[in-house]
């Protein structure tokens, strides 16, 4: 590899480091970031490999942290969608979802904070909770009567 190529590779790596300065990202997100800045396939691959090797990019760590963060306010559908957008493998998402409280438990916590109402039901549905979960937690707190 000549000096010019080493400089270009370093530039992609430096660009990736700047992107990571703001928040943790997946390898896919870093690749898209670098692609948007005009780096070649080889430059992007080399930068991402270096980031992975040094532990600065770790999709599994990202997934577990992001699932834990989103779980406080989102249902499984929204969590899956957000992580798919970040390029996370389905297996990693499912593994991380198994480690958090179930969707019904999380929805109940939100209902406890917000109260039982149609507005809360719409909120839950908008946050990716399934219709079945929303109906169940609202009905539980409403004496079994919806609406």
HUNOR-V670191 format. One record per helix or strand. SS is the DSSP state (alpha for helix, beta for strand). FROM is the first residue (numbers start at 1). TO is the last residue. If there is no record, write none. Layout:
SS_FROM_TO / SS_FROM_TO
This chain:
alpha_3_22 / alpha_27_36 / alpha_41_53 / alpha_59_71 / alpha_76_85 / alpha_90_98 / alpha_103_114 / alpha_118_126 / alpha_131_141
